[in-house]
């Protein structure tokens, strides 16, 4: 997943109803930024210079982020930026029993409306349920100060994320629970009793393979190719280090590094 930047008034974006992840931890900060930009803070707070607010925001950063799934419902232009209205949703998209279901789920996450409309194959067993909740108004400030101004622009922490994958859902919405690897983030690709075959992850034993479910199919495919390439001979030290670095970075990206 990656941050959703300043949205444009594109009807397709709303019509596709993509599933986004909202970091609710930073919403109060973004609301404060909106007040600062609109100059609506009361009393002495409204007189603080931008530079001081930037320093204050440094102390509000937190690693303990909490996420919820949302869908965009409308978008509008305001005097100081763009306001995107998103409704919170509860997702029921199954347990991802095999590779086909994971791939279907990821297509659905990008565009539920399009996926449901085009789904025709009887072999397509993927189904999702969405329960709508409250609506949040997400403010995206115009990313600059006034033209020619020497005052630094207020930067707001990212709160909405797009291009959501199944590992993002598992790590951010399901507390990292994974039935394939039991939260180990890796499997023995030859000793899973048939589970590895469901995800095209089967190969010989000897070296742990990244979990195809909670670490991602594409990432597993790349790791599997690496392990097969050096199945009989040890990889060069620099390639082994590069692989270890990739695994560490992926765990960090998904929030698994502290486990």
C-alpha positions as a Markdown table, in Angstrom:
| # | Residue | x | y | z |
|---|---|---|---|---|
| 1 | Unk | 0.0 | 0.0 | 0.0 |
| 2 | Unk | 1.1 | 3.6 | -0.4 |
| 3 | Unk | -0.3 | 7.0 | 0.8 |
| 4 | Unk | -3.2 | 8.5 | -1.1 |
| 5 | Unk | -2.1 | 12.0 | -2.1 |
| 6 | Unk | -4.2 | 15.1 | -2.9 |
| 7 | Unk | -7.2 | 13.5 | -4.7 |
| 8 | Unk | -8.6 | 15.0 | -7.9 |
| 9 | Unk | -12.2 | 15.4 | -8.8 |
| 10 | Unk | -12.3 | 12.2 | -10.8 |
| 11 | Unk | -15.7 | 10.4 | -10.9 |
| 12 | Unk | -14.0 | 7.0 | -11.5 |
| 13 | Unk | -12.3 | 7.2 | -8.2 |
| 14 | Unk | -15.6 | 7.5 | -6.3 |
| 15 | Unk | -17.4 | 5.1 | -8.6 |
| 16 | Unk | -14.9 | 2.3 | -8.2 |
| 17 | Unk | -15.3 | 2.5 | -4.4 |
| 18 | Unk | -11.8 | 1.3 | -3.7 |
| 19 | Unk | -11.0 | 0.0 | -0.2 |
| 20 | Unk | -8.6 | 2.4 | 1.6 |
| 21 | Unk | -7.0 | 2.1 | 4.9 |
| 22 | Unk | -7.4 | 5.1 | 7.3 |
| 23 | Unk | -4.8 | 5.7 | 10.0 |
| 24 | Unk | -7.2 | 7.1 | 12.6 |
| 25 | Unk | -4.3 | 7.9 | 15.0 |
| 26 | Unk | -3.4 | 11.0 | 13.0 |
| 27 | Unk | -6.9 | 12.4 | 12.3 |
| 28 | Unk | -6.8 | 14.9 | 15.2 |
| 29 | Unk | -3.5 | 16.3 | 13.8 |
| 30 | Unk | -5.0 | 16.8 | 10.3 |
| 31 | Unk | -8.0 | 18.5 | 11.8 |
| 32 | Unk | -5.7 | 20.9 | 13.6 |
| 33 | Unk | -3.8 | 21.6 | 10.4 |
| 34 | Unk | -7.1 | 22.5 | 8.7 |
| 35 | Unk | -7.9 | 25.0 | 11.4 |
| 36 | Unk | -4.4 | 26.5 | 11.2 |
| 37 | Unk | -4.6 | 26.9 | 7.4 |
| 38 | Unk | -8.1 | 28.4 | 7.6 |
| 39 | Unk | -7.0 | 30.7 | 10.5 |
| 40 | Unk | -9.9 | 29.5 | 12.7 |
| 41 | Unk | -8.0 | 28.7 | 15.9 |
| 42 | Unk | -9.2 | 30.7 | 18.9 |
| 43 | Unk | -7.2 | 32.9 | 21.2 |
| 44 | Unk | -3.4 | 32.6 | 21.5 |
| 45 | Unk | -3.2 | 29.4 | 19.6 |
| 46 | Unk | -4.2 | 31.2 | 16.4 |
| 47 | Unk | -1.2 | 33.5 | 16.8 |
| 48 | Unk | 1.5 | 30.8 | 16.9 |
| 49 | Unk | 3.8 | 31.0 | 13.8 |
| 50 | Unk | 3.9 | 28.1 | 11.4 |
| 51 | Unk | 7.4 | 27.2 | 12.3 |
| 52 | Unk | 6.4 | 26.6 | 15.9 |
| 53 | Unk | 3.5 | 24.4 | 14.8 |
| 54 | Unk | 5.9 | 22.3 | 12.8 |
| 55 | Unk | 8.0 | 21.7 | 15.9 |
| 56 | Unk | 4.9 | 20.8 | 17.9 |
| 57 | Unk | 3.8 | 18.2 | 15.3 |
| 58 | Unk | 7.2 | 16.5 | 15.7 |
| 59 | Unk | 6.2 | 15.6 | 19.3 |
| 60 | Unk | 2.8 | 14.2 | 18.2 |
| 61 | Unk | 4.2 | 11.4 | 16.0 |
| 62 | Unk | 3.4 | 7.9 | 17.1 |
| 63 | Unk | 4.4 | 4.4 | 15.9 |
| 64 | Unk | 1.3 | 2.9 | 17.5 |
| 65 | Unk | -1.0 | 3.4 | 14.5 |
| 66 | Unk | -4.6 | 2.2 | 14.4 |
| 67 | Unk | -6.3 | 1.5 | 11.0 |
| 68 | Unk | -9.8 | 1.0 | 9.8 |
| 69 | Unk | -11.1 | 0.3 | 6.3 |
| 70 | Unk | -13.0 | 3.0 | 4.5 |
| 71 | Unk | -14.5 | 3.7 | 1.1 |
| 72 | Unk | -14.6 | 7.1 | -0.6 |
| 73 | Unk | -18.2 | 8.5 | -1.1 |
| 74 | Unk | -17.7 | 12.1 | -2.3 |
| 75 | Unk | -15.0 | 14.6 | -3.0 |
| 76 | Unk | -15.2 | 18.4 | -2.9 |
| 77 | Unk | -13.0 | 21.4 | -3.3 |
| 78 | Unk | -12.7 | 23.9 | -0.5 |
| 79 | Unk | -10.9 | 27.2 | -0.2 |
| 80 | Unk | -7.8 | 25.7 | 1.3 |
| 81 | Unk | -7.7 | 22.2 | -0.2 |
| 82 | Unk | -9.7 | 19.1 | -1.0 |
| 83 | Unk | -12.1 | 17.3 | 1.3 |
| 84 | Unk | -12.6 | 13.6 | 0.7 |
| 85 | Unk | -15.6 | 12.0 | 2.5 |
| 86 | Unk | -15.0 | 8.4 | 3.4 |
| 87 | Unk | -17.3 | 5.9 | 5.2 |
| 88 | Unk | -15.9 | 3.4 | 7.5 |
| 89 | Unk | -16.6 | -0.2 | 6.5 |
| 90 | Unk | -16.3 | -3.6 | 8.2 |
| 91 | Unk | -14.9 | -6.2 | 5.8 |
| 92 | Unk | -15.8 | -9.9 | 5.6 |
| 93 | Unk | -13.6 | -11.2 | 2.8 |
| 94 | Unk | -13.0 | -14.8 | 4.0 |
| 95 | Unk | -9.9 | -16.7 | 5.1 |
| 96 | Unk | -8.0 | -16.7 | 1.8 |
| 97 | Unk | -7.8 | -20.5 | 1.4 |
| 98 | Unk | -5.7 | -20.5 | -1.8 |
| 99 | Unk | -3.8 | -18.4 | -4.4 |
| 100 | Unk | -6.9 | -17.8 | -6.6 |
| 101 | Unk | -8.9 | -16.4 | -3.6 |
| 102 | Unk | -6.0 | -14.1 | -2.6 |
| 103 | Unk | -5.7 | -12.7 | -6.2 |
| 104 | Unk | -9.5 | -12.3 | -6.4 |
| 105 | Unk | -9.6 | -10.4 | -3.1 |
| 106 | Unk | -6.8 | -8.0 | -4.2 |
| 107 | Unk | -8.7 | -7.2 | -7.4 |
| 108 | Unk | -11.8 | -6.6 | -5.3 |
| 109 | Unk | -10.0 | -4.3 | -2.9 |
| 110 | Unk | -8.9 | -2.1 | -5.8 |
| 111 | Unk | -12.4 | -1.7 | -7.2 |
| 112 | Unk | -15.3 | -3.6 | -5.5 |
| 113 | Unk | -17.9 | -2.1 | -7.8 |
| 114 | Unk | -16.1 | -3.1 | -11.0 |
| 115 | Unk | -15.2 | -6.6 | -9.6 |
| 116 | Unk | -18.8 | -7.4 | -8.6 |
| 117 | Unk | -20.1 | -6.1 | -11.9 |
| 118 | Unk | -17.8 | -8.1 | -14.1 |
| 119 | Unk | -17.7 | -11.3 | -12.1 |
| 120 | Unk | -19.2 | -14.0 | -14.3 |
| 121 | Unk | -17.2 | -17.2 | -13.9 |
| 122 | Unk | -18.9 | -20.0 | -11.8 |
| 123 | Unk | -15.5 | -21.0 | -10.6 |
| 124 | Unk | -15.0 | -17.6 | -9.0 |
| 125 | Unk | -16.0 | -18.4 | -5.4 |
| 126 | Unk | -14.7 | -15.2 | -3.9 |
| 127 | Unk | -17.3 | -13.2 | -2.1 |
| 128 | Unk | -17.1 | -10.2 | 0.2 |
| 129 | Unk | -19.5 | -8.4 | 2.5 |
| 130 | Unk | -19.3 | -4.8 | 3.5 |
| 131 | Unk | -21.0 | -3.2 | 6.5 |
| 132 | Unk | -21.1 | 0.6 | 6.3 |
| 133 | Unk | -20.4 | 2.7 | 9.3 |
| 134 | Unk | -19.7 | 6.4 | 10.1 |
| 135 | Unk | -18.4 | 8.9 | 7.6 |
| 136 | Unk | -15.1 | 10.8 | 8.1 |
| 137 | Unk | -14.2 | 14.0 | 6.2 |
| 138 | Unk | -10.5 | 13.8 | 5.3 |
| 139 | Unk | -8.9 | 17.2 | 4.6 |
| 140 | Unk | -6.0 | 17.4 | 2.0 |
| 141 | Unk | -4.5 | 20.9 | 2.2 |
| 142 | Unk | -3.1 | 22.5 | -0.8 |
| 143 | Unk | 0.6 | 21.4 | -0.5 |
| 144 | Unk | 2.2 | 24.9 | -0.5 |
| 145 | Unk | 2.1 | 28.2 | 1.3 |
| 146 | Unk | 0.8 | 31.2 | -0.6 |
| 147 | Unk | 2.8 | 32.1 | -3.7 |
| 148 | Unk | 6.1 | 33.8 | -2.9 |
| 149 | Unk | 5.6 | 33.2 | 0.8 |
| 150 | Unk | 8.7 | 32.6 | 3.0 |
| 151 | Unk | 6.5 | 30.7 | 5.5 |
| 152 | Unk | 7.0 | 27.0 | 5.3 |
| 153 | Unk | 4.1 | 24.9 | 4.2 |
| 154 | Unk | 2.4 | 22.8 | 6.8 |
| 155 | Unk | 2.9 | 19.1 | 6.1 |
| 156 | Unk | 0.3 | 16.7 | 7.4 |
| 157 | Unk | 1.0 | 13.1 | 8.3 |
| 158 | Unk | -0.3 | 10.6 | 5.8 |
| 159 | Unk | -3.6 | 9.1 | 6.9 |
| 160 | Unk | -5.2 | 7.4 | 3.9 |
| 161 | Unk | -3.6 | 4.6 | 2.0 |
| 162 | Unk | -4.5 | 3.0 | -1.3 |
| 163 | Unk | -3.4 | 0.0 | -3.4 |
| 164 | Unk | -4.3 | -2.3 | -0.5 |
| 165 | Unk | -3.2 | -5.9 | -0.6 |
| 166 | Unk | -4.2 | -9.0 | 1.4 |
| 167 | Unk | -1.1 | -8.7 | 3.6 |
| 168 | Unk | -2.1 | -5.1 | 4.4 |
| 169 | Unk | -5.5 | -6.4 | 5.5 |
| 170 | Unk | -4.0 | -9.1 | 7.7 |
| 171 | Unk | -1.4 | -6.9 | 9.3 |
| 172 | Unk | -3.5 | -3.7 | 9.8 |
| 173 | Unk | -7.1 | -5.1 | 10.3 |
| 174 | Unk | -6.6 | -8.6 | 11.5 |
| 175 | Unk | -3.8 | -8.2 | 14.0 |
| 176 | Unk | -1.4 | -10.1 | 11.9 |
| 177 | Unk | -3.1 | -13.5 | 12.4 |
| 178 | Unk | -2.2 | -16.0 | 9.7 |
| 179 | Unk | -3.5 | -19.5 | 9.4 |
| 180 | Unk | -0.8 | -20.5 | 6.9 |
| 181 | Unk | 2.3 | -19.8 | 9.0 |
| 182 | Unk | 0.9 | -19.3 | 12.5 |
| 183 | Unk | 2.4 | -15.8 | 12.6 |
| 184 | Unk | 6.0 | -17.1 | 11.9 |
| 185 | Unk | 6.0 | -15.1 | 8.5 |
| 186 | Unk | 7.7 | -18.1 | 6.9 |
| 187 | Unk | 7.0 | -21.7 | 6.1 |
| 188 | Unk | 8.9 | -24.9 | 5.2 |
| 189 | Unk | 7.8 | -25.2 | 1.6 |
| 190 | Unk | 7.9 | -29.0 | 1.6 |
| 191 | Unk | 6.3 | -29.8 | 4.9 |
| 192 | Unk | 2.9 | -28.1 | 5.1 |
| 193 | Unk | 0.7 | -31.0 | 4.3 |
| 194 | Unk | -0.6 | -29.6 | 1.1 |
| 195 | Unk | -1.0 | -26.0 | 2.1 |
| 196 | Unk | 2.0 | -24.8 | 0.2 |
| 197 | Unk | 0.5 | -26.3 | -3.0 |
| 198 | Unk | -2.6 | -24.1 | -2.6 |
| 199 | Unk | -0.4 | -21.0 | -3.1 |
| 200 | Unk | 2.1 | -22.4 | -5.6 |
| 201 | Unk | 4.7 | -22.3 | -2.8 |
| 202 | Unk | 5.7 | -25.9 | -2.8 |
| 203 | Unk | 9.4 | -26.9 | -3.3 |
| 204 | Unk | 12.0 | -28.9 | -1.5 |
| 205 | Unk | 12.7 | -28.6 | 2.2 |
| 206 | Unk | 15.8 | -27.1 | 3.7 |
| 207 | Unk | 15.3 | -23.3 | 3.8 |
| 208 | Unk | 12.4 | -21.3 | 5.1 |
| 209 | Unk | 10.3 | -19.6 | 2.5 |
| 210 | Unk | 8.4 | -16.4 | 3.1 |
| 211 | Unk | 4.7 | -16.9 | 3.8 |
| 212 | Unk | 2.6 | -16.5 | 0.7 |
| 213 | Unk | -0.4 | -15.2 | 2.6 |
| 214 | Unk | 0.7 | -12.7 | 5.2 |
| 215 | Unk | 3.9 | -11.6 | 3.4 |
| 216 | Unk | 2.3 | -11.6 | -0.1 |
| 217 | Unk | 2.2 | -13.8 | -3.2 |
| 218 | Unk | 4.5 | -11.7 | -5.4 |
| 219 | Unk | 7.1 | -11.4 | -2.6 |
| 220 | Unk | 6.9 | -15.1 | -2.0 |
| 221 | Unk | 7.3 | -15.8 | -5.7 |
| 222 | Unk | 10.5 | -13.7 | -5.8 |
| 223 | Unk | 11.8 | -15.5 | -2.6 |
| 224 | Unk | 11.0 | -18.9 | -4.0 |
| 225 | Unk | 12.9 | -18.1 | -7.2 |
| 226 | Unk | 15.9 | -17.1 | -5.1 |
| 227 | Unk | 15.8 | -20.3 | -3.0 |
| 228 | Unk | 15.4 | -22.5 | -6.1 |
| 229 | Unk | 18.4 | -20.8 | -7.8 |
| 230 | Unk | 20.6 | -21.6 | -4.8 |
| 231 | Unk | 19.0 | -24.8 | -3.7 |
| 232 | Unk | 22.1 | -27.0 | -4.1 |
| 233 | Unk | 24.8 | -24.3 | -3.6 |
| 234 | Unk | 25.0 | -21.5 | -1.1 |
| 235 | Unk | 24.3 | -18.0 | -2.5 |
| 236 | Unk | 27.1 | -15.5 | -2.7 |
| 237 | Unk | 27.4 | -13.6 | 0.6 |
| 238 | Unk | 26.3 | -10.3 | -1.0 |
| 239 | Unk | 23.1 | -11.9 | -2.4 |
| 240 | Unk | 22.4 | -13.6 | 0.9 |
| 241 | Unk | 22.7 | -10.2 | 2.7 |
| 242 | Unk | 20.4 | -8.6 | 0.1 |
| 243 | Unk | 17.8 | -11.3 | 0.6 |
| 244 | Unk | 17.9 | -10.8 | 4.4 |
| 245 | Unk | 17.6 | -7.1 | 4.0 |
| 246 | Unk | 14.5 | -7.5 | 1.7 |
| 247 | Unk | 12.9 | -9.8 | 4.3 |
| 248 | Unk | 13.6 | -7.4 | 7.1 |
| 249 | Unk | 12.3 | -4.4 | 5.1 |
| 250 | Unk | 9.1 | -6.3 | 4.2 |
| 251 | Unk | 8.4 | -7.3 | 7.8 |
| 252 | Unk | 9.0 | -3.7 | 8.8 |
| 253 | Unk | 6.6 | -2.4 | 6.1 |
| 254 | Unk | 3.9 | -4.7 | 7.3 |
| 255 | Unk | 4.5 | -4.0 | 11.0 |
| 256 | Unk | 5.8 | -7.4 | 11.8 |
| 257 | Unk | 9.3 | -6.4 | 12.8 |
| 258 | Unk | 8.5 | -6.0 | 16.5 |
| 259 | Unk | 7.1 | -9.6 | 16.8 |
